[in-house]
Amino acid sequence: MESTNNIIEIKIDSYDDLVNHIKGKTDKCGDLRDNFIFRGLSNFEHELVPSALRKDNLNQPIVNDYVGGDLGLLVLISNEDVKSNFLEDRVHIDLGYGKWVSFDKNQHPFFDNNREYLKNKNYLQIKRETYALLKFLNIADKNGLKINTSYETRSKIHNYLNPDKITFWPKKSFFEIISLAQHYNLPTCALDWTYDYHVALYFAVKDILENKNNDGVIWALNYRLFEDNYNESNEYKLRFYRPEYHSNPNLRAQKGLFTFLINPVDEILDCPLDQVICREIKNIGKKNKKTVFDNGKDLILIPPEITENDIIFYKFVISKNAKLDILEELYKEGYSEDTLFPGYGRVIQNMGNRVMLENIKNESDKKPKKNILLKIKNCEDIFQRKINYLFGKFNFNSEIENIYIYSPESQEIKGYFKANEIIKNSPNLIWEKYHNKSNWLKKDFNNYFKDNKAYAIRINGLIEFNFPFKINNLSMGNQFMYIEPDNTDINFLLNFK
């Protein structure tokens, strides 16, 4: 686990591992279900950046894919800049003290793709997003699809290309249409979250069916901390917004909500949300930069009462090796395509995905698994069936076929058992579930596992060798060792049985 400022990072190796962290059954975090919202990403390297600010292979915002060549951007430029940048032939309106110049969606002066001139790139970005949203509204409206919008938003359908003054983005009047468009994959300035961590987990692991091979991530954001410190005398750049669920069955099924960062037109906040917030918290004591909006209220990023001692985010990194089992658990819990995206087509998709999941698991089971040699004191307790679980800091994965028992006292391999139930979790959970199968005292157990690395292994299918195999001068740095082909003597021995 790594901690960075107001962010706690925790690595996750199983479904139960994540659930117990979020429910507060470990000592790494309390119960997160009431105070946190969640966002799942299939690749842990993906950042908390809104889709409208993400770039394509040509380093252009992907929102450009939804913006036609008819987007005309008029920018007021001083007479001096017009002259020094040879833009006289691109002037649209001459105001005397300055000139409106036409640009295209890629910030080139119209009909001149070889020159790039635009000082305020955030203004262009806002115009791109506004254009795409109003185009979405226009087409959906003409097709009789209901969109909850204000008069202010609807009035711009036919005049959104005019050089109206933009002071900040997004405006409250656009929150509803942004939320709807974001939910149907139009790139917007919103980040979508959910109150239900299972939903976030689904989005973090579902790519396993596409043959992807990345660790996933679930971000948990302490939204209550912001609500509890809300002050009506200020407005904040970070906004939480929940649309009306009744008009969107997908959003209702996913228990969704959105975050917005309100940007003044001259300040672009295109770095990840976690970095923006943590940077602001560091700077709160040094400076508290405010922007006065049209309504006269001060605008600051977050409540100044939030400090570096507050945990804002948990970052749960989901092991790629656990995704298959996690997705299977989610399907059993009722989190699947047909429930998260209600509709007949998703029912069919889920039927196919379940078959695909089963096939992938079957192929995974066919892969050769490793054996390990495990150093165990007092082996007689195992063979006399006095215990049926082993506890230790083993730190090996679950892709193991057999566990061979090595007695360091006699330097013998005494037997083996099947490795088909290996539980990795917090000491608290393992003690809670298996203490009656342990010969440990609780204080000794807690003291030994105080670093939170705990495994429980069920002794299943135990085979005791009638004639234990003697191994002299065996060097084992850890409590266990994998048995690989280059361990020729041991490998021969284990295949000889």
N, C-alpha and C positions, 0 to 999 in steps of 0.2 A: 504494500500500500504506500502511495506517495501523497504528500500533502503540499499544496502550493497556494499560499495566501489564503483566500477564502474558499478554496476548492479541495475536497478530499477525494482522492482517487482510490478505487478498490477494484481488484481483479476478481472476476467471477468465473467459476469453473463448472457450475451446475445450476439447474433451475432452483433447487432447494437453497443453494448458497445465496442467490439473489433474494429470494423470498424472505429468508431469515434476516438478511441485512435490512431490507425495507420494513419489515415488521418489528425491527428493533430487538431481535433476539440474539444479537451479537454485541460486543462491546465497542464496535467501530462506529455505530450510529444509533440514534433512537428511532422510534417508529416514525416513518416518513409519510405515511398515508394521508394524514390530515393537513399537513403544512406544506407539502411539496407537490409540484407538478412535474411531469416526466416527458422526455423526448427521446425516441429511439432512432438510431442511425446504424445502418448495416455495416459501415466501415468506420472504425474508431478514429481514423485520420480526418474524417469529414468534420467541419467546424460549424459552430453556431452562427452561421451567416445566412441571411435570408436569400431565397432562391433568385430574386431579381438582381442581386449583386454578384452572383456566381458567374464565372467567365467560361467561354467556350474555348476550343483549341486555337482560335485566332485572337484570344485575349479580349473578346468583345462580350458584353453582358448577354446572357442567354435570353433575356427578355427581348432582345432584338429579333429573335425568331418569330415573335408575335407582333412585330411592328413593321408595317409596310413602308415602301419608299415614299408614301405620301405624307409622312411625318415632317412637317416644316417647323423648325425651331427658330424663333426670332429672339435674338439676343441684343440687348442695348450695349453698344460699344462706344467708347469715347472717340472723338474726332481724331485725336493723336494716334490711337491704336489702329483705327481704320486705315489711316495713311501709312503708318509704319509697317503694317502687315499687308499692304496692297489689296485692301478689301473694298475699294471704291465701287467696283463693278458688281459687288454683291449686296449693296445697300438696298434695303426694302423700304424703309421710311426714314427720312431725314428730319430730325427734330431740332436741328440747329446746334444744340449743345451736345448732341450725340446722335448715333444712327442705329436703327434696327437692322441687323444683318441676318440673312437666312442661312441656316445650317441644316445638314441632314442628320439621320439617326446615329451616324458614326463620327459626329462632330467635325465633319468636313464642310467648308463653305459649299453651298449648292453648286453642282456641276463642276466641281474641282476636287477630285478625289486624291490629288497629289499633295494637298496642303491640309494640315490639321491645326486649327486654331480655336481654342475655347478655354478660357481661363477657369470658368466655373463649371467643372464637369458634373458636379452634383445637380446643378440646374438641368442639365441635359438628361441625367438619370431620372430625375423626377418627371420630366416631360415624357420620357419613354414609358414609365410605369403608368402615368395618367392616361396616356394614349391607349395602352393595351387594356386598361380597365374599362375605359369608356367604349372601346370597340367591343369588348365582351358584353357590356351592358346593352349596347345597341343591337347586337345580333341576337342575344338571348331574349331581349324585349320583343323584337320583331317575330320571334318564334313562340311567343306566348309563355315564356318561362318566367315565373315570378321571381323578382329580385327586390328585396327590401332596401329602398334607397330614400334619401332625403330629397327635398325639392332642390337644394343647392347642387347635389350631385347630378340629378336628372337634367337640370337645366343646362349642363355642360355638354350634353351628347353632341350637339351640333356646333358648339363654339369653343371646343377645348383646344383648338390650335391657335386661338388668339393670344397675343402677348400679355396675358393677365399677370399681375404681380404675384409671385409665389414667395411667401415668407418662410414657410416650413412645410414638412411633409412627413407622414401623411396627416391629413385633416380628419377630425372626428367624423365628419360626414361621409368619409370614404371607408370607415372601419368595416361596415357590414359587407359591402361589395368586395373589399379586399379579402375578407375572411372566406366568402363563398368562392371566389376565384382561386384563392390559394388551395382550397380543399379539392378543387378539380384540376390542380397542377398548372395553373397559370403562374409564372414567376412573379412574386410580389415582395413587398418589403416586410411581410409578416413571417414570424416563426410559429409553427403549430406545435402545441403541447397537448397533453391529456392528463386528466385527474387520475386515470387508471394505469398503473404501471404495467399491467398485463398487455395493454394496447401498445405501449412503447416497446415492450419486449418483443412483441410480434414483428414490429417494423425493424427491430435490430437483428432478427435472426431469419426472417423469411427468405433472404437471398441464398440460403443454403440450398434451396431447390433449384437455383440457377447456376449451380456449380461454382459459386463464388468461394473465395478462400481467405476471407478477412475476419479479424476480430471485430465484433460489433461494440456498440456503446449505448448506454442509457444515461442521459443527463437528468439529474433531479434538481429542480430550482425551488428555493424556499420563498414562494410567493407570499406567504403569510407575513414574513418579516417585513416586506414592503407595505402590505396592507396595514399592519399594526402601527407602522410609523408614518402613515399617510397624514399629511397636514394640508388642510383646505386652503391655507394662505399661499401655498405653492402649487404649481403643476409640475409634473415630472416627465422627463423624456421617455423613461421606460413605462409603458402602459400595458396593462393586462386587459384583455377584452374577450368576453364570451358571447358569441352570437346566439340568437334565438334558435333553440334546438328543433322546434316544431317544424320549421321550414326546410330542414336538412337532415334526412334520415341517417346519412353517413356520419355526420358530425355528432348526432345524438348517440349513435351506436358506439362511437369512439370516445365519447365524453371529452370533446375537444374544446380548446380555447387557444388564444393567440397572444403573442407579445409583439409590441411595436416599439421601435426607437424613433422618437420624434426628432427629425433633423431640421435645424435651420438651414436655409438654402445655401449658406456659405460654409457649412460644416458637414463633411461627409463622414458618417460613422460606419465604415465598411469593414472594420475588423470584427472578429468574433465577439458575440455578446458577453461571454465570460471574461474576455480580456478587457472589454469596455468597462464593465462593472468593477472588476478588481482594480483597474487603473484609477477609476474615479474614487473608489474607497481610499486608496493611498493618498489621493490629492485633496480629500475633503478638508483635512486640517490645515493644508497649506493655502488652498484657494477654493472658493466656492463659486465658480463661474456661473453667472445667470444670464438668461436671455429673456428680454421682455417681449411677449407676444402681443398680437393685436388686441387681445382682451385685457391687456395691462398687467396680467399676472406674471410673476417670476417663473421661469422654467429652469429647473435643474435636473440632472440626470436621475438621481436617486435621493431618498431622504437622507439628510446628513447625519441622522442618529445611527445609521448603520456603520459599523466599524470593522477593522481588520480582525477582530475577535469573533465576528459572526460567520457562521458557515453558510455560504450562499448556494454553493453547488456541491452535489456528490456526482462523481463521474465513475460509473460502473462499466468497466471494460469486460465485455463478454468474450470468453475464449471461443475461437472458431471451432475448436474440437467439441464444444458443448452445444453448438447451435442445433444440431439434429435432434438431440434428446429434448432440448428446450422447446423446439417447435412441436414435437410430439406431445409434450405435456400441455402446451397451450391449446392444441386441438382437443385434448381430453377435457380441458377446463372450459371449452366453449368459445375460445378466441380464435376465429378462423375467418377466411374470406367471406363466407356467407353471412356471418354475424356482424362483421365490421363494415361490410359494404353490402347492405341488404339489397337483394335483387336476384332474379332467376339465373342470370349469367354467372354470378358469383357462386351460386350453389354448384353449378357444373364445374366451375374452376376448382372449387374445394374438393369435389369428388376426384378430379384428376390429380390434384396436389397430394391428396392422402395416399393414392396409389403410388405416386412418385416417391413420397416419403418412405413408404414401406419398401419400395425397390431399392432405394439408396441405403436404407438400414440393412437390408439383406446382403447387399454388396459389401457393406462395411463389415458385416459379420464374417464374410469369407476371407477378409484380409488376414494374413498371418499375424499372430499376436506373440508378444515376447514372454519369456519366462523370467522370473527374478529369484534370486537367492536372498533369503531374509534371515538375518542374525537374530535368534531368539534365545534368551536365557530361560531356564526352567522349562525346557521343552516337554517335560513329563506332564505338566499341567494340561497341555494340549492333548496329548495322546491318551491321558486318563479321563478326558472329557470334563475336566474341572472348569474349563472356560470354553466358550464358543465364539468369543470375539477377541481380536487383538486391537490394542490402542497404541498409537505412536505418531511420531513426526516423520512419516515415511516419504511424503512428497513425491510420489510417482503417479503416473496417470492410470486410467482404468483399462487401457488396452493391453491387458496382461492375461495370459492363459492359465499358468500355474504358478503358485508360490511355493518354492522349496524351502524347507526348514533346516537352517544350519545352526548347530550347537557350537558356540565358540569354546565351551569348556572341553568338549570331547573332540572338537574339530571334525565333526561328522555331519553328513546330510542325513537327517532322520526320516524324512518323508516329504509329502507335499499335499496341498489342497487346492481346490479350484478358486480362481480369483474372479468370481462372478458377482461379488457384492462388496464394492469398495466405496466407502462413504467419506467424502471430504467436506468438512464444514467447521463451524466455530466450536471451540471447546464447550461453550454453554449448551449448544444444541445437542452435541454428541452426548454430553453428560445427561441431559434431560431425557434423551431417548433410550440410552443404552447403559445407564449406570448400574441397573440391576444385573447386567451381564458382565460387569467389570469386577475385578478383585481389587480396585483402587479405593482409597479413601478420597472424599471429595477435595479436601485441602491439598492432598498430594497431587491429585489430578490437575487442579487449577494451577498449582505452582509449576508443574512440569510443562503445561501447555499455555503458559502466560504470554507467549509470543503469537498465540492464535493459530498455530499450525497444528492441526489435529486430524487424524485419520482413524476410522474404525473399519476393520475388515472382518467379515463373518467367515468363520472357519467352516467351509462347506465341501463335502466330498473328501474328507481327510483320508489319506493313505499313509500308513506307517510301514517303512521298509523293515522286513524281517532281519536283514543284514545291512545296517547303516553303512554308507559309503564314507570312508576315511579320506579327508583332504588335508594334506600337510602344507604348511607355509602359505596359507591363503591370506592374501592381503585385501581387506575390505575397509576402505576409508569411511564409508557410511554404514548405516544400519542395514542397507541392502545394496545389491548390485544387479544390473541387467545381465542376463546370460546371452552373450553374442557369439557369433561363429568364431571370432578370434580367441575366445576362451576355450581352446581346443580340448583340454582335458575334461573340463566340466561339461562342455557341449556333448562330448562322446559319452560321458557318464550318464547324462540325462536322457539321451536317445537310446541308451543301451537297455533301459529298464523293460 
